[in-house]
């Protein structure tokens, strides 16, 4: 009894020769079929925190077919977190994660692969301002940071329509049309395309009404 590992898949003729002490010699040949392993692979895009990652199987096999796909998202070596050719997982926090795919062929051959995926952080932002009187301009100053990457844009919404195109920039001026209370929104975006929104409550004070009497 011998053990031999063939260097590749395919059909290999194996010859056995038996020699007795007479001496006599006999031999026989059998074909050994070595089935191919799947070429395990998958694709996954980097995302922003709060966005689930979509994993898509891209595995191939030279002959036969792949019949099952198991996923490992917590990098514990067990492919028990999801099944199927497409899987979705939310990593909850920002960071770089290792995810794995295990592929089974219809001939019982198994292959696996691990890749990394990055969950980019959201920026943190605030802004400051001073309440003013109607007719005056309100000056807004934004402050923002992100744990990795850089801040690439500041976009403002002054009319509460949640369309961030009224002003752009870290420092802006805006004049409100009437006295009252306004909610101002600031959207900050990083160079990785991740955005967060902060808001502030602005009060525009009315002008006093002047009334006086006199005796003629």
C-alpha positions in Angstrom: 0.0 0.0 0.0 1.5 3.3 -1.0 0.3 6.9 -0.9 1.0 9.4 -3.7 -0.1 12.9 -4.4 -0.6 13.7 -8.0 0.6 17.2 -9.0 -2.5 18.2 -10.9 -6.0 17.1 -11.8 -6.6 14.8 -14.7 -6.6 11.1 -15.5 -3.4 9.2 -14.7 -2.6 5.6 -15.7 -1.1 3.8 -12.7 0.9 0.6 -13.3 1.4 -2.1 -10.7 4.0 -4.8 -11.3 4.2 -7.9 -9.0 7.2 -10.2 -9.0 7.1 -13.5 -7.2 10.1 -15.6 -6.0 9.7 -18.2 -8.8 10.5 -15.7 -10.5 7.3 -14.7 -12.3 6.1 -11.2 -13.2 2.7 -9.9 -13.7 1.4 -6.3 -14.0 -1.9 -4.4 -14.3 -2.9 -0.8 -15.1 -5.7 1.3 -13.7 -6.7 4.8 -14.5 -6.8 7.2 -11.5 -9.0 10.2 -11.9 -8.0 13.3 -9.9 -10.8 15.7 -9.8 -10.0 19.5 -9.9 -10.4 21.8 -6.9 -12.6 24.8 -7.3 -10.8 28.1 -7.8 -12.4 29.9 -4.8 -12.8 33.6 -5.2 -15.2 36.4 -4.3 -15.7 40.1 -4.7 -16.7 42.7 -2.0 -16.6 46.5 -2.1 -15.4 48.7 0.7 -18.3 50.5 2.4 -19.0 53.2 5.0 -20.0 52.4 8.5 -23.6 51.5 8.7 -23.7 50.1 5.2 -23.8 46.2 4.9 -21.2 44.6 2.7 -22.3 42.5 -0.2 -20.2 39.5 -0.9 -20.5 37.9 -4.4 -19.1 34.5 -5.3 -16.8 34.5 -8.4 -15.4 31.0 -8.1 -14.8 28.8 -11.1 -13.9 25.2 -11.6 -12.1 23.5 -14.7 -14.6 20.6 -14.8 -17.7 19.7 -12.9 -19.6 22.4 -11.0 -19.7 24.2 -7.7 -22.7 23.3 -5.7 -22.4 25.0 -2.3 -20.9 28.2 -0.8 -20.3 28.8 2.9 -19.0 32.0 4.4 -16.9 33.0 7.4 -17.3 36.6 8.5 -15.8 36.5 12.0 -12.5 34.9 10.9 -12.9 32.0 13.3 -12.1 29.3 10.7 -15.6 28.1 10.6 -17.7 28.7 7.5 -21.0 28.9 9.3 -22.0 32.6 9.0 -23.9 32.5 5.7 -24.6 30.3 2.7 -25.2 30.9 -1.0 -23.5 32.6 -3.9 -24.4 36.1 -2.6 -24.2 37.0 1.1 -24.7 40.3 3.0 -23.1 41.1 6.3 -23.1 44.3 8.5 -19.8 44.6 10.4 -21.3 47.3 12.7 -18.0 49.1 13.3 -15.4 50.7 11.1 -12.1 48.8 10.5 -10.5 46.2 8.2 -12.1 42.7 8.4 -11.1 39.3 7.1 -13.8 37.3 5.4 -13.6 33.8 3.9 -15.5 31.6 1.3 -15.5 27.8 1.2 -16.6 26.2 -2.0 -17.8 22.6 -2.6 -17.8 21.0 -6.0 -20.3 18.3 -7.2 -17.4 15.8 -7.0 -16.8 16.5 -3.3 -13.7 18.7 -3.7 -13.3 21.7 -1.4 -11.4 25.0 -1.7 -11.4 28.1 0.4 -10.1 31.7 0.2 -9.9 34.7 2.6 -9.9 38.4 1.6 -10.0 41.6 3.5 -12.8 44.3 3.3 -12.6 47.8 4.8 -15.5 49.5 6.6 -14.6 53.2 6.4 -15.5 55.5 9.4 -18.1 58.2 9.4 -16.9 61.8 10.1 -17.8 63.6 13.3 -18.9 67.2 12.8 -20.3 70.2 14.7 -20.7 73.9 13.8 -20.9 77.2 15.7 -22.8 80.4 15.1 -24.3 83.4 16.9 -27.9 84.3 16.9 -28.6 87.7 15.2 -31.4 90.0 14.4 -33.4 90.0 11.2 -31.6 91.7 8.4 -28.2 90.6 9.7 -26.0 87.8 8.3 -25.3 84.7 10.4 -21.8 83.4 10.2 -21.4 79.6 10.5 -18.1 77.8 11.3 -17.8 74.0 10.9 -15.5 71.7 12.8 -15.1 68.1 11.6 -12.7 65.1 12.0 -12.5 61.5 11.0 -10.5 58.6 12.5 -9.0 57.7 9.1 -8.9 59.6 5.8 -9.6 63.3 5.4 -12.6 65.6 5.2 -13.3 66.5 1.6 -16.4 68.7 1.6 -18.9 70.7 3.8 -22.4 71.1 2.4 -25.2 73.2 4.1 -29.0 73.0 4.1 -30.6 76.3 5.4 -34.2 75.7 4.2 -34.8 72.3 5.9 -35.4 70.4 2.6 -32.5 68.0 3.3 -30.9 69.0 0.0 -27.3 69.9 0.9 -26.6 72.5 -1.8 -27.4 75.9 -0.2 -23.8 76.7 0.6 -20.5 74.9 0.6 -17.3 75.3 2.6 -16.2 75.2 6.3 -17.1 78.8 6.9 -20.2 80.3 5.3 -22.6 83.3 5.8 -26.3 83.2 5.4 -29.1 85.8 5.8 -32.5 84.4 6.8 -35.5 86.1 5.2 -37.6 86.4 8.4 -37.5 86.3 12.1 -38.0 82.9 13.8 -36.4 79.6 14.5 -34.5 77.7 11.9 -32.9 74.2 11.9 -29.7 74.2 9.9 -28.1 71.0 8.7 -24.4 70.4 7.8 -23.3 67.4 5.8 -19.6 66.5 6.0 -18.1 64.0 3.5 -14.7 62.3 3.6 -12.3 61.4 0.8 -13.7 57.8 1.0 -17.2 59.1 0.3 -18.6 58.6 3.8 -21.0 61.3 5.0 -22.7 62.3 8.3 -25.1 65.1 9.1 -25.2 67.4 12.2 -27.7 70.1 12.9 -28.2 73.3 14.9 -31.1 75.4 16.0 -30.8 79.1 14.9 -32.9 81.9 16.3 -33.3 85.1 14.3 -34.7 87.8 16.5 -37.3 90.3 15.2 -36.6 94.1 15.3 -38.4 96.1 18.0 -41.6 98.0 17.0 -41.2 101.7 17.9 -44.3 103.5 19.2 -44.3 106.9 20.8 -46.9 109.6 21.7 -46.6 113.3 22.1 -48.8 116.2 23.1 -49.1 119.1 20.7 
